[in-house]
Amino acid sequence: MLAGLSAPLAATASQASEIKYIVNNVPVTSYDIQRRAAFLRIQNRRGNLQQLAADEMINQAVRASEIQRMNIRISDDQVAGAYERFAKSNNMSPSQMDQVLNQSGVTKAHFREFIRSQMGWSQVLSQQSRSSQMSEQDAVQRMLQQGGDKPSATEYMLQQVIFVVPASERRAKLGARKREAEAMRQRFQNCETTREFAKGLLDVTVRDLGRVLEPELPSDWAKEVKAAKAGSATVVRETERGAEFIGICSAREVSDDRVAQMVFQAEGSGSSEDNNDTSKKLTEELRAKAQIIRR
């Protein structure tokens, strides 16, 4: 949450713009830097804000190159959903948020690009983490060496049901779509009948998620899935896609090498500080390799 976000500030940044840096053939302009400096200001950051802003914009451009290289795409709907959630967390509507950002000199466009960059970079870090994980065989060997047995975990067969709400229609339609989703959730008994129930409904997506081990459950759904029983469904949640729930087709206890691998990964997973260190280290590595020209 941003400190002082609810207190509009007068915009003082000039609209004139000139290229200050070229990062991997992408220009970073004085206008970009002014917007980021305004963003740092409402976060109550201290120091030379112009220099800090320039460094942040260079890092964002460097990260954008890596996001593009890894073929990661963050849709406008994903950004809009995150923007709306951020406004809500600050007790504002999106239109009020627009006004505050414009008055503070940040602008809605700059903040949305910041959101897009952060979401893309998060996926880069996730893929980086997965690529460095130990093999199943290594995990089992390590566990046996420590005198332990292979652990067991619940294996779920899951199905995702999404009542789609376009971002532009969210305010008008989300409430009704949640009621539709709840009515269908209460009828859920197994995954074979879901698509039959959905046939007469508009803009409903049914996705078979396949087999998912308990340690692999997404953090935002894990608690609800573990609380539900096979043949039932989780509570309906609002997401950037609309209203949705997860159906539990089946659940069973399994014990294999893959479970051992994930247990060790969970035990070794870092804190937010560790993740920040990973982000900082990777950014520094990419920046050292990048072509950065100061104008």
Buried (B, 14 or more C-beta within 10 A) or exposed (E): EBEEBEEBBEBEBEEEBEBBBBBBEBBBBBBBBBBBBBBBBBEEBEEEBBEBBBBBBBBBBBBBBBBEEEEBEBEEBBBBBBBBBBBEEBEBEBEBBBBBBBBBBBBBEBBBBBBBBBBBBBBBBEEBBEEEBBEBEBBBBBBEEEEEEBBBBBBBBBBBBBBBBEBEEBEEBBEEBBEBBBEBBEEBEBBEEBEEBBEEBEBBEBEEBEEBBBBBBEEEBEEBBBEBEEBBBBEBBBBBBBBBBBBBBEBEEEEBBBBBBBBBBEEEEEEEEEBEEBBEEBBEEBBEEBEBEEE
